[in-house]
Amino acid sequence: MPTCKIFISHSTKTEPNLRLLGELVDAIADRVIEHAGDRLSLRTVYDRADLVAGDAWYERISQWMAECHVAVILFSEAALFDSDWVRREAAVLTWRRELQKEFVLLPVLLGEVRAEALEQGIYGVMRVAANQCIVCDGDAGALADAIVTALTARLEDFAACQAFKAEHASFEPIEGHVCDALAGELTPRQLDTGAERMGGVPLNWPLDVARRDALRLSRELLKDPGRTLSRLGALAGELPALERDVSQRLFQHLRELLMSFWVPADTAARVHTARLGARVLVCNGRYLTEQTPDPELNGFTSHCLLSRAWPLARSWRKIVLARCDDLDSVHAEILSHFSACRRKRTLEDKLAYVRDCGLQIVIVLPAAVLPGQGGDHLLGELLRRYERALFLIDCGERLVQVEDDTLVSLDPPIDPHVEEAQYDAYDTISDVALRA
């Protein structure tokens, strides 16, 4: 069944309006529209339900506004008079309506708000009320019916509406960082060569040709999240010979920016939220605790999980424990990662420093601490002593579903084939570009 995607813009600050929003979403989900012998289902997207932890929320909302077939703006008094975000979304959505005549924009008036208010000030300039407003008396079911009636009247329009591609933008915040790195290190000729060899959609903007090629290259690197490192390795092989220091500086920076993109966003979101819940995640993978010559990269897969969960931020510290023989040796290993702990005299002072250091501490443990493996007591002590830390337990290549109130299996699991391919690509970049 084809789906019509409806974006809801709102500023919901009162209990009745919050309840109305939830009831409206449920009511719309129950409606279908008959079209050309087919049935169109209706799906809403809005911030309270569809943003997950770890999302780049600003870019995600922009993506929804570009992809939706229909937009509904709920004009409560808070939205009308006290929300810069609704003003921004209204500006984007009215702009899209001007560019795509088949795009449907439905203003909804809540409570005491009247249509005249949308004909004044910034909303008057944007011509929000150029479309007939829907008046809502607080009945979510009646509002859903009115929306369906309005859509049925514009059926041929919104059924033909296509996502606004905006030059095929990825809507990833990291896109700009990649573009800046490429434009800052490569000559216009190198950028032109790289863009032609890597392919992708030619752009008409920015006006600066070199910047345009850098943007095109960055989108090519990001277009397939599961293969970003592989594509970066391909770029290293396609570019004309670079000076050694340029190659090392550029590809080390790009590798750091892109290395975590193969981890699914919903998997990373579970990592991000776990620190507020069970604090213990059972994870699968081949390289969660693998030791490497670079101590910063010990545990390639756990490093990527955390980089994806906290993108563009190093607000976390990862400690990989390949062995857990006894509590004293585990304490010694964990505390050795904090220089200040050498000055603290008691274990309690050291633990207090780790607790209050301002970083999200993530401790990666071997499977020996899983229930039934003999390490139950050790894990319990670590949870008690490191009360704000997050724990990842390496269960091997296949995800183990645990039946324990204190542990959660990390779903969706890591794909070992993707993991292997991206680790190989990481090493290829090291060999080809960083040692050029």
N, C-alpha and C positions, 0 to 999 in steps of 0.2 A: 504494500500500500504506500503510495507516495506521501511524503510528509511536507507540510507547510510549517516553516520555522517562524515563530513569532517572538520578537524581542520586546521585553517589557521594561520601560524606563519609569522609575518611580523614586520617591523619597518618602519612605514609610516610617513615621516617627510616633504614631499613636497606635494603641492596641486595636481599635476598630479597623483602622486602615491596614494594619498588619494582618489581621484576620481576613479582611476582604481580599488582600493579595493572595494569601494561601488558598482561599476558597475559589477565587477566580482561576488560578492555575489548575486546580483539580477539575473545575467545571469545563474549562477549555479542553482538557485532556479527554473528556468524555464525548466531545463533539466530533463529527466527521462531516465533510462536505462532498456532495456528489458532483463529479465533473467528468464529462466525456465518457460515461460508462464506467468510470473508476471512482474510488472513494479516497479522498484526501484526509489523512489524519493531521491533527494540529499539535505541534509541540512548542512549548514555551521555553525561552531561555532568559534567565535574569540572575542578578548577582547573588541573592541569598541562597539559591538552590544549586546553581551550576558552577560557582567558583569553588575550587578545592585548594587546600593548603599547598603551597609551593607554586601555585599559578602565578604567572605574570599578569596580575588582574587588570591593569590598565590596558595592556595589549589584547587580553582576552575579550574584554568588553568591546574594544575596537573591532575585533574579528567578528564578534556576534553582529554588530551593527552593519558590517560589510556583507555578511552572509545571509542575514534574515530575509524572508520574503515580505514580511509585514512587521510594522513596529506599532506598539501601543504605548502612549505616554499617559500615565496616571497623574493628572494635575490635582493633587491635594493642595491645601494652603501651604504646607511645608515645601512641596515641590515647586510651587509657583513663586513663592516669595523668599525662600531660604535654602535653595539648593543650587550651587554652582555646577554640580555634576549633572543635574537634569538640564540646565541651560546648555552645557557642553553637548550632551546627548541629543537634545533638540536641534542644536546647530548642525551636528553631523547628519541627523536623520532628515532634516529639511533640505540640506545640501544634496543628499542622495536622491530625494524625491525630485529635485530639479534636474538631476542628471539622468534618472531612470523613471520615465513616466509611468511604467507599470508597477513601480514600488508603491505599496499602500501604507500610509501613515494615518493612524487613528488617534486623535486627542480625546481623552476621557476626562470629564469634569466631575470631581468628587465634592461632596459636602456643599459648602456655600460658594464654591468657585463658579463664576459665570463666564460665558464665552467672551464678553466684553473685555475681561482681564487679559485675554490672549491677543487682543487687538491693539494693545498698548505696549510701550517700551520695547525691550529686546525681542519679545515674542511677536510683537507686531511687525518688527523689521524682518523676522524670519518667516513670517506668514504661516505660522503654525496652524492658525484657524482657517487656512484656505481650504482645508478638508472639513466637512461637517463634523462637529463635535458630538460625542456620545455623552449623554447626561446619566450619571449613575446615582441612584438613591440609596446605595448600600447593599443591594441585593446582587450577590456575585453571580447567581444563576441567570438573572435577567441581563446582567452585563455581558456574560458569555454569549447569550443568545443575540444580543445587539451586535456584538463583534462578528459573529457568524453571519448575521444578516448583511452587515456592511461588506464582508468579504464575498458573500454570494453575489452581491450587486457588482463587485469588481472582479469577478471570477476569472475572466479571460486575462485580465491584467496580472494579478499576482501569480496565477498559474504559470505565466510565461516569465516571471521575474527570475533573473539570474543573480548569483552572488556578484557583488561589485569587487573586482579583483585588485583594483588599485595597483596596477602594474605588477601583479602577482606578488605583492608584499608578503613576507612570511609572518608578520606581526610578532616576531620574537624580539624582545628588547635587546638581545645580544647581537642582533643584526647590525646595529649601529656601531658597536664595539669592533666587530669583525671588519666592517667597512672602513672604519678609522685606521685600523692596523694595516690593512692592505694599502690604502691611499697614502699612509704616512711612510711606508717603507719601499714601495715599488714605484718605478718610473712610469710615466704614461705609456711608453712602448711596452713595458712588461705587463702592465694591466691590460692593455689591448690584446696582447698575445694570449694571456691567461684566460680572458673572457671569451675569446674566439675558440680556443681549444677546449674549454670546459662546457661551452654551449650555453643553453638557457635562453630565456626570453629577452630580446633586445629591449632596452629602456629608452624612453624619450626624455627623461629627466634624471638627475639634475642637469642644468645647462652645461656645467663643467664636464667635459668628456671623460677625463680620468676618474673623477668621482663617480660618474655613471658606470664606468667599467668596474670600479671597486664594489659598487652596490650590486651590480649584476653577479659578480663573483661571489660575494657574501651570500646572496640568495641561492646560488647554486650549491654552495657548501651546506646550507641549512635545509634544503628542500626535502631531504630524506633523513629524518632524525636518527634512524637506525644505522646510517652509514656515513655520518659526518666525518669520522676519522678516516675512513676509507677514501672519501672524496678529498679530504685534505692531503692524504698521501698521493692521490692522483695529481692534485695541483702541484705538489712539490716536484713531480716528475715532468709536468708539462711546461713549467715556467722556464724561460731562458736562464742560463747560468747566472747565479747571484753571487755577490761578494760574500765571503764566508761569514763575516759578522752580521750582515743584513739577513742572510738565510737563517742563521741561528737565532737572532733576536726575533724575527718575524714568526718563524714556525714554532718556536718555544711558546710565544704568546698565544698564537692561534690554537696550538694543541691544548693549552690550558683552558682556553675559552670553550673549546668544542668537545673535549674528551668525554663529557658526561651525557651528551645528547642521546646516546643509544639506549640509555635507561628510560623506560616508559614513564611519562609524567605522572600517571596514577600510582605507579609503584613508588616513585619518589614522594608523592603526597602522603602516602601511608607512613613513610619514614618521618616526615615533617611533623605529623600529628601524633605519632606514637609517644613523643616526649611528654605529652600531656595526659597519657593514659597508662597503658601497661608498662611502658619503658623497656620492654624486652621483645625484640623481633627476631624470629627464626628466619634466616635468609638462605637462599640457595645460590650457588655459583662456584666456579672453579678457582677463582682468584680473590676470594674475600680476605684471606689472611696470608697470602703468599708474600714471602720476604723478597725484597729487591735491593739492588745496590744503592738505590736512592731511598733513604728512610722515609722521606715525605710521601713516597708512593707505595709503601708497604700496603698490600691489599688493594690492587688495582680496582677491583669491582666495588669494594666498600668505599673507596675514594670517589668513584664515579657516582655511587648512590647518594653520597652526602653533597657532592657538588651540584647534583641535579635537584636535591631537596632544598638547598640554600643557594640558588643561582646568583652569580656575581657578588658573592659575599664569602668572606672567610671568618664567619662568626662561630666556627666550630673547630674543635681539635679532635683528631682521630688517633686512637691508641690501639694498635693491633697486638694482641697476645696470642702467639702461636701455641703456647703451652700454659696450663694452669695447674701447676703441681701442688701448691699450697697457698694459703691466704697471704703469708708473709712475703713470698716471692712475687705474688701478683701485686701487692701493695707497692713493693719496691720498684717494679717495672712501671706501674702507672705513675707514681710520683716522680720518677726520673725524667718525665717529660715536662716538668715544671721547674724552672730554674729557681724560683723563689722558695721552693720546698726545701732546698739545701740549707736555708737559713732558719727554718722552723725547727724547734726543738722537739715538740711532741707530735705524735701521730694525729691527735685531735686538731692541732694547729694546722698541720699540713692538709688534712681533709677539709677544714674550714676554708683554707685558701682556694683549693680546687673547686669547692662548692660555690664560692663567691667571686670567682675570677672573671665572670661576665661572658665566658664562652660556653657554647653547648658542647659538653664533653661526650664523645661517642667512643665506647669501648667495644672492640670487636673480639669475640671470644670463640674458642674452638668448640666442637660438638660435645666435648667431654663434660660440659656443664649442663647438658640437656637432662631432663628427668629420665631416670633409669640408667644414666651413664655414670653415676657415682658423684656428680658434681653439684647436686641439688643444694647442699649446705653452702658451698662456696658461692653460688649465684645469689642465694638469699643474703649472705653477708655483704656481697658487693652492692646489692640493691639498697641495703640498709646504710652502708657506709658512704656510698656515692649517690646521695639522694636526688640529685638533679641530672645525673648522667643517663644517657640512652645506651642500651646494650644491643648489639647485633650478634647473633649466634650463627656461626658458619655450619650449616648442616650438610654441606657437600653439593654435588651437582644437581641432585633432585630435591625439590622442596618437600620437607617433612611437615605434615599436618599434625600439630600438637594438640593434645587435649589437656590443657592446663590453664587455669584462670589467670596466671601471671605471665603467660607467653602468648604471642600472636604470630602466626605464620604470615610472611610478607607476600601478599597477593596483589597484582599478578606476579608470578615468579619470573626470575631472570631467565631469558632464553640462552642456553649455553652456547649455541652456534653463533648467535649475534655477539655474545660476550667474547668468544674466542677470536672471531673475525676482527672485532674492534681493538682487542689487545694486540693482535698481529699488526694492525694498521698503526697503532701507537708506536710499536717498535720500528716499523718501516719508516715512519717520520723521523724517528731518532737516528736511524742509519743513513737515510737519504739527505735529510735537510739539516739536522743539527750537527752532523759531522762532516758537512760538505767542505 
